[in-house]
Amino acid sequence: MMEELLTKFAHYLRGNEIDVSTASLEDAILLLPYMKITNRFDFQTSLQQIFVKHVENIERYQLCFQEFFFEQIGDIIHQIEKKEAQDKLNTLSSEFMQKQKEKGKKKK
C-alpha cells in the first residue's frame, strides 16, 4: 500500500515539474521500513532528501507534499466515514428487523 502511495506521489511530483528518477523512487520504497511514517515532519523530510535534487525545488516539493497527502488523508477519512455510516445503518436495520420479529411473536 505505501509503495503504491509513494509511486503516486512521485508521479504527482513529476506532474509539478520536480524530476523524480525511477532510482529515487526505488530508494524511497526500499527505505520505507526505516522511515518514521507516523511522524509527518520526519516522513516529509526523509522523502525530500530522496526526491529533491535541486535546492530551488524544495519549496515546491513541500507544497506538493502538503497538497498530495492532505488529499490522500481526506479520501481515507471519507472512506472511513462512509464505512462507519454503512455499518451504523446495517446495525440499525438489524435492530429494527429484530424488534419487528419480537412484535410479531407477541401478537400471536
MARTI-148115 format. One record per residue (C-alpha): residue number from 1; chain; z negated, y negated, x negated. Coordinates in steps of 0.001 Angstrom, whole numbers. Example, Ala and Ser with C-alpha at 12.3 -4.5 7.8 and 13.67 -1.06 7.14 Angstrom:
2
@n=1, chain=A, zz=-7800, yy=4500, xx=-12300
@n=2, chain=A, zz=-7140, yy=1060, xx=-13670
This chain:
108
@n=1, chain=A, zz=0, yy=0, xx=0
@n=2, chain=A, zz=-934, yy=-2502, xx=-2718
@n=3, chain=A, zz=2168, yy=-1518, xx=-4683
@n=4, chain=A, zz=4318, yy=-2392, xx=-1687
@n=5, chain=A, zz=2453, yy=-5673, xx=-1203
@n=6, chain=A, zz=2961, yy=-6635, xx=-4863
@n=7, chain=A, zz=6651, yy=-5796, xx=-4596
@n=8, chain=A, zz=6971, yy=-8054, xx=-1539
@n=9, chain=A, zz=5066, yy=-10781, xx=-3375
@n=10, chain=A, zz=7411, yy=-10503, xx=-6373
@n=11, chain=A, zz=10397, yy=-10881, xx=-4022
@n=12, chain=A, zz=8684, yy=-13864, xx=-2406
@n=13, chain=A, zz=8179, yy=-15468, xx=-5819
@n=14, chain=A, zz=11815, yy=-14845, xx=-6733
@n=15, chain=A, zz=12843, yy=-16489, xx=-3471
@n=16, chain=A, zz=10805, yy=-19503, xx=-4541
@n=17, chain=A, zz=12552, yy=-19819, xx=-7904
@n=18, chain=A, zz=9957, yy=-18042, xx=-10025
@n=19, chain=A, zz=11655, yy=-15471, xx=-12204
@n=20, chain=A, zz=9696, yy=-12219, xx=-11937
@n=21, chain=A, zz=11103, yy=-9402, xx=-14005
@n=22, chain=A, zz=11013, yy=-5784, xx=-12925
@n=23, chain=A, zz=8949, yy=-5076, xx=-16050
@n=24, chain=A, zz=6355, yy=-7664, xx=-14976
@n=25, chain=A, zz=6167, yy=-6100, xx=-11526
@n=26, chain=A, zz=5716, yy=-2656, xx=-13066
@n=27, chain=A, zz=2956, yy=-4048, xx=-15318
@n=28, chain=A, zz=1177, yy=-5561, xx=-12314
@n=29, chain=A, zz=1337, yy=-2254, xx=-10453
@n=30, chain=A, zz=46, yy=-334, xx=-13472
@n=31, chain=A, zz=-2815, yy=-2801, xx=-13908
@n=32, chain=A, zz=-3874, yy=-2762, xx=-10245
@n=33, chain=A, zz=-6771, yy=-333, xx=-10861
@n=34, chain=A, zz=-8203, yy=-2785, xx=-13389
@n=35, chain=A, zz=-7881, yy=-5916, xx=-11250
@n=36, chain=A, zz=-10666, yy=-7272, xx=-9087
@n=37, chain=A, zz=-8628, yy=-7474, xx=-5916
@n=38, chain=A, zz=-11739, yy=-8233, xx=-3871
@n=39, chain=A, zz=-12186, yy=-11483, xx=-5786
@n=40, chain=A, zz=-9335, yy=-13755, xx=-4736
@n=41, chain=A, zz=-9554, yy=-16038, xx=-7773
@n=42, chain=A, zz=-9584, yy=-13153, xx=-10256
@n=43, chain=A, zz=-6721, yy=-11422, xx=-8451
@n=44, chain=A, zz=-4649, yy=-14613, xx=-8267
@n=45, chain=A, zz=-5275, yy=-15406, xx=-11933
@n=46, chain=A, zz=-4502, yy=-11866, xx=-13073
@n=47, chain=A, zz=-1177, yy=-11866, xx=-11276
@n=48, chain=A, zz=-424, yy=-15347, xx=-12551
@n=49, chain=A, zz=-843, yy=-14162, xx=-16130
@n=50, chain=A, zz=1578, yy=-11317, xx=-15490
@n=51, chain=A, zz=4200, yy=-13079, xx=-13343
@n=52, chain=A, zz=4329, yy=-16664, xx=-14603
@n=53, chain=A, zz=6119, yy=-17065, xx=-17915
@n=54, chain=A, zz=6543, yy=-20856, xx=-17899
@n=55, chain=A, zz=3774, yy=-23452, xx=-17549
@n=56, chain=A, zz=5880, yy=-25566, xx=-15207
@n=57, chain=A, zz=5818, yy=-22713, xx=-12657
@n=58, chain=A, zz=2024, yy=-22422, xx=-12409
@n=59, chain=A, zz=1611, yy=-24909, xx=-9584
@n=60, chain=A, zz=4495, yy=-23368, xx=-7620
@n=61, chain=A, zz=3022, yy=-19886, xx=-8211
@n=62, chain=A, zz=-387, yy=-20979, xx=-6900
@n=63, chain=A, zz=1190, yy=-22426, xx=-3765
@n=64, chain=A, zz=3263, yy=-19260, xx=-3255
@n=65, chain=A, zz=163, yy=-17097, xx=-3705
@n=66, chain=A, zz=-1692, yy=-19063, xx=-1036
@n=67, chain=A, zz=1226, yy=-19002, xx=1395
@n=68, chain=A, zz=2083, yy=-15337, xx=899
@n=69, chain=A, zz=-1388, yy=-13869, xx=1017
@n=70, chain=A, zz=-2571, yy=-16167, xx=3816
@n=71, chain=A, zz=366, yy=-14952, xx=5891
@n=72, chain=A, zz=-396, yy=-11317, xx=4992
@n=73, chain=A, zz=-4060, yy=-11736, xx=5896
@n=74, chain=A, zz=-3065, yy=-13391, xx=9161
@n=75, chain=A, zz=-808, yy=-10453, xx=10004
@n=76, chain=A, zz=-3544, yy=-7954, xx=9142
@n=77, chain=A, zz=-6108, yy=-9838, xx=11240
@n=78, chain=A, zz=-3643, yy=-9933, xx=14142
@n=79, chain=A, zz=-3080, yy=-6166, xx=13874
@n=80, chain=A, zz=-6842, yy=-5526, xx=13783
@n=81, chain=A, zz=-7456, yy=-7789, xx=16775
@n=82, chain=A, zz=-4630, yy=-6107, xx=18671
@n=83, chain=A, zz=-6053, yy=-2640, xx=17911
@n=84, chain=A, zz=-9569, yy=-3743, xx=18883
@n=85, chain=A, zz=-8280, yy=-5184, xx=22162
@n=86, chain=A, zz=-6358, yy=-1975, xx=22905
@n=87, chain=A, zz=-9431, yy=130, xx=22084
@n=88, chain=A, zz=-11574, yy=-2039, xx=24364
@n=89, chain=A, zz=-9017, yy=-1750, xx=27150
@n=90, chain=A, zz=-8926, yy=2042, xx=26742
@n=91, chain=A, zz=-12730, yy=2211, xx=26839
@n=92, chain=A, zz=-12933, yy=54, xx=29965
@n=93, chain=A, zz=-10201, yy=2079, xx=31619
@n=94, chain=A, zz=-12017, yy=5339, xx=30839
@n=95, chain=A, zz=-15303, yy=3925, xx=32145
@n=96, chain=A, zz=-13597, yy=2749, xx=35331
@n=97, chain=A, zz=-11981, yy=6154, xx=35883
@n=98, chain=A, zz=-15327, yy=7885, xx=35310
@n=99, chain=A, zz=-17039, yy=5623, xx=37857
@n=100, chain=A, zz=-14265, yy=6297, xx=40367
@n=101, chain=A, zz=-14748, yy=10039, xx=39932
@n=102, chain=A, zz=-18509, yy=9660, xx=40401
@n=103, chain=A, zz=-17993, yy=7618, xx=43591
@n=104, chain=A, zz=-15629, yy=10272, xx=44904
@n=105, chain=A, zz=-18228, yy=13002, xx=44290
@n=106, chain=A, zz=-20971, yy=11010, xx=46067
@n=107, chain=A, zz=-18839, yy=10536, xx=49216
@n=108, chain=A, zz=-18441, yy=14303, xx=49641
